[in-house]
Amino acid sequence: MDTPSKHSASIRRANGFTLIELLVVIVIIAITVSVFILAWTPNTPDDALKEQSLKLKNLLEFSQDQAVIRGEEYGVRFYSDGYRFMKMDVDKNKWVWQDDPLLNEKPLPENMQLELSLEDVDTNLIRLDQEKMASLTQDQDQEKEQPEDATKVIKPQVFVLSSDEITPSFEVRFRIRGINPYYQIRAHINGQYEITRQE
């Protein structure tokens, strides 16, 4: 008859994993994750454009939900090489950059560019780094308590309202330099989006 100490020791051995078993599990997980990442990594320029279009659409829908739930006014600032989300700071009565990790700065891949049309009128876009310099200058001016220059105030081009509306209606085109087909997102005031591939 086994003693209690021998019986508990055998249970511990039966419930434990050996180092080899743990290593095998880790290797299987690593291979699975690698396959998953490779499967979702864009393999062609067309895939990359489609991925960026879907990413923007999902973020816009997420920002709409957040604006409605929190009762806040959000916005998007577009650039030729990316975009950033903003929100209205009611206390300061000014637009500020979003601090939500999901809605922070979204630069595009190096060879990709973005075009914006507001209510069917093309908008001239600058680069993210140019806007950062303008934002820094604005912050420095405010620290010196100088009068605020209206030309330096950074605001969204598109407003995501707490009423679940987007204004104005807009179109974003994702292009890769030297490649003709592109993807576009058309956003309607009622918050509906259409993604299409254009030749």
C-alpha positions as CSV (number, residue, x, y, z in Angstrom):
1,M,0.0,0.0,0.0
2,D,1.4,3.4,-1.0
3,T,2.0,6.0,1.6
4,P,0.3,9.4,1.3
5,S,3.6,11.1,0.4
6,K,4.3,8.6,-2.4
7,H,0.7,9.0,-3.7
8,S,0.9,12.8,-3.8
9,A,4.3,12.6,-5.6
10,S,2.9,10.4,-8.3
11,I,-0.1,12.8,-8.8
12,R,2.3,15.7,-9.2
13,R,4.3,13.8,-11.8
14,A,1.1,12.9,-13.7
15,N,-0.1,16.5,-13.8
16,G,3.2,18.1,-14.7
17,F,4.7,18.7,-18.2
18,T,8.2,17.9,-19.1
19,L,10.6,20.4,-20.7
20,I,10.4,18.7,-24.0
21,E,6.6,18.8,-24.0
22,L,6.6,22.5,-23.3
23,L,9.2,23.2,-26.1
24,V,7.0,21.2,-28.5
25,V,4.0,23.3,-27.6
26,I,6.0,26.6,-28.0
27,V,7.2,25.5,-31.4
28,I,3.7,24.6,-32.6
29,I,2.4,28.0,-31.4
30,A,5.3,29.8,-33.1
31,I,4.6,28.0,-36.4
32,T,0.9,28.7,-36.2
33,V,1.4,32.4,-35.5
34,S,3.9,32.6,-38.4
35,V,1.5,31.0,-40.8
36,F,-1.3,33.3,-39.6
37,I,0.9,36.4,-40.1
38,L,2.1,35.3,-43.5
39,A,-1.5,34.6,-44.5
40,W,-2.6,38.1,-43.6
41,T,0.5,40.0,-44.9
42,P,-0.3,41.8,-48.2
43,N,1.6,39.9,-50.9
44,T,0.8,42.3,-53.8
45,P,0.4,46.1,-54.1
46,D,-3.3,45.5,-54.7
47,D,-3.5,43.6,-51.4
48,A,-1.7,46.4,-49.6
49,L,-4.1,49.1,-50.9
50,K,-7.1,47.0,-50.0
51,E,-5.7,46.4,-46.5
52,Q,-5.2,50.2,-45.9
53,S,-8.8,50.9,-47.2
54,L,-10.3,48.4,-44.8
55,K,-8.2,49.6,-41.9
56,L,-9.4,53.2,-42.4
57,K,-13.0,52.0,-42.7
58,N,-12.8,50.0,-39.5
59,L,-11.2,52.9,-37.6
60,L,-13.9,55.3,-38.9
61,E,-16.6,53.0,-37.7
62,F,-14.9,52.5,-34.4
63,S,-14.5,56.3,-33.9
64,Q,-18.2,56.7,-34.8
65,D,-19.2,54.2,-32.1
66,Q,-16.9,56.0,-29.5
67,A,-18.3,59.4,-30.4
68,V,-21.9,58.2,-29.8
69,I,-21.1,56.3,-26.7
70,R,-19.0,59.0,-25.1
71,G,-21.1,61.9,-26.4
72,E,-17.9,63.5,-27.9
73,E,-17.1,65.1,-31.2
74,Y,-14.3,63.4,-33.2
75,G,-12.6,64.3,-36.4
76,V,-10.0,63.1,-38.9
77,R,-7.0,65.0,-40.2
78,F,-5.7,63.6,-43.5
79,Y,-2.3,64.0,-45.0
80,S,-0.6,62.8,-48.2
81,D,1.2,60.0,-46.3
82,G,-1.3,59.1,-43.5
83,Y,-4.0,60.4,-41.2
84,R,-4.7,61.2,-37.5
85,F,-7.8,61.3,-35.4
86,M,-8.8,64.2,-33.2
87,K,-11.4,65.1,-30.7
88,M,-12.9,68.3,-29.4
89,D,-11.6,69.3,-25.9
90,V,-14.7,71.1,-24.5
91,D,-12.7,72.6,-21.6
92,K,-10.1,74.2,-23.8
93,N,-12.6,74.7,-26.7
94,K,-10.1,73.4,-29.2
95,W,-9.3,70.3,-31.3
96,V,-6.7,68.0,-29.8
97,W,-5.0,64.8,-31.0
98,Q,-6.7,61.5,-29.9
99,D,-4.9,59.8,-27.1
100,D,-6.7,56.4,-27.8
101,P,-4.0,53.9,-28.9
102,L,-6.3,52.7,-31.7
103,L,-6.9,56.2,-33.0
104,N,-3.4,57.7,-32.9
105,E,-1.1,58.6,-35.9
106,K,-1.5,56.2,-38.9
107,P,1.3,56.7,-41.4
108,L,1.1,54.9,-44.7
109,P,3.8,52.6,-46.2
110,E,6.6,54.6,-47.8
111,N,5.5,54.1,-51.4
112,M,1.8,54.7,-50.8
113,Q,0.0,58.0,-50.9
114,L,-3.5,59.3,-50.0
115,E,-5.8,61.7,-51.8
116,L,-8.8,63.4,-50.3
117,S,-12.0,64.9,-51.9
118,L,-14.4,66.8,-49.7
119,E,-17.9,66.8,-51.2
120,D,-16.3,66.0,-54.6
121,V,-13.7,68.8,-54.4
122,D,-10.1,67.7,-54.3
123,T,-8.1,68.9,-51.2
124,N,-4.4,69.7,-51.2
125,L,-2.7,67.6,-48.6
126,I,0.7,68.1,-46.9
127,R,2.9,65.5,-45.3
128,L,2.6,64.3,-41.7
129,D,6.0,65.7,-40.8
130,Q,5.1,69.2,-42.1
131,E,2.0,69.2,-39.9
132,K,4.0,68.1,-36.9
133,M,6.3,71.2,-37.3
134,A,3.2,73.4,-37.6
135,S,1.8,71.8,-34.5
136,L,5.0,72.3,-32.5
137,T,5.2,76.0,-33.5
138,Q,1.6,76.4,-32.4
139,D,2.3,74.9,-29.0
140,Q,5.3,77.1,-28.6
141,D,3.4,80.2,-29.5
142,Q,0.7,79.4,-26.9
143,E,3.3,78.8,-24.2
144,K,4.6,82.4,-24.9
145,E,1.0,83.6,-24.5
146,Q,1.0,85.1,-27.9
147,P,-2.4,85.7,-29.7
148,E,-3.5,82.5,-31.5
149,D,-2.9,82.7,-35.2
150,A,-6.0,81.3,-37.0
151,T,-3.8,80.0,-39.9
152,K,-1.9,77.7,-37.5
153,V,-4.9,76.1,-35.8
154,I,-5.0,72.5,-36.7
155,K,-8.5,71.1,-37.2
156,P,-10.0,68.0,-38.8
157,Q,-11.1,68.0,-42.4
158,V,-13.8,65.5,-41.6
159,F,-16.0,65.5,-38.5
160,V,-17.3,62.4,-36.8
161,L,-20.2,63.6,-34.7
162,S,-21.9,62.2,-31.6
163,S,-25.1,62.2,-33.5
164,D,-23.6,59.3,-35.5
165,E,-23.2,61.5,-38.6
166,I,-20.1,62.3,-40.6
167,T,-19.7,65.7,-42.3
168,P,-18.9,66.6,-45.0
169,S,-19.2,63.6,-47.3
170,F,-15.8,62.6,-48.5
171,E,-13.7,60.3,-50.6
172,V,-10.3,58.9,-49.8
173,R,-8.1,57.3,-52.5
174,F,-5.2,55.0,-51.6
175,R,-2.5,54.9,-54.4
176,I,0.9,53.4,-54.9
177,R,3.2,55.5,-57.1
178,G,3.6,54.1,-60.6
179,I,0.6,51.7,-60.3
180,N,-2.7,52.6,-62.0
181,P,-5.3,50.7,-60.0
182,Y,-6.3,52.2,-56.7
183,Y,-8.7,51.7,-53.9
184,Q,-11.2,54.4,-52.7
185,I,-13.5,54.8,-49.7
186,R,-16.6,56.9,-50.2
187,A,-18.1,58.1,-46.9
188,H,-21.7,59.4,-46.8
189,I,-23.1,61.8,-44.2
190,N,-25.3,59.0,-42.7
191,G,-22.1,57.1,-41.7
192,Q,-22.2,54.5,-44.5
193,Y,-19.0,53.6,-46.4
194,E,-18.3,52.1,-49.8
195,I,-14.9,50.6,-50.7
196,T,-14.2,50.1,-54.4
197,R,-11.3,49.2,-56.6
198,Q,-10.7,51.7,-59.5
199,E,-8.7,51.2,-62.6
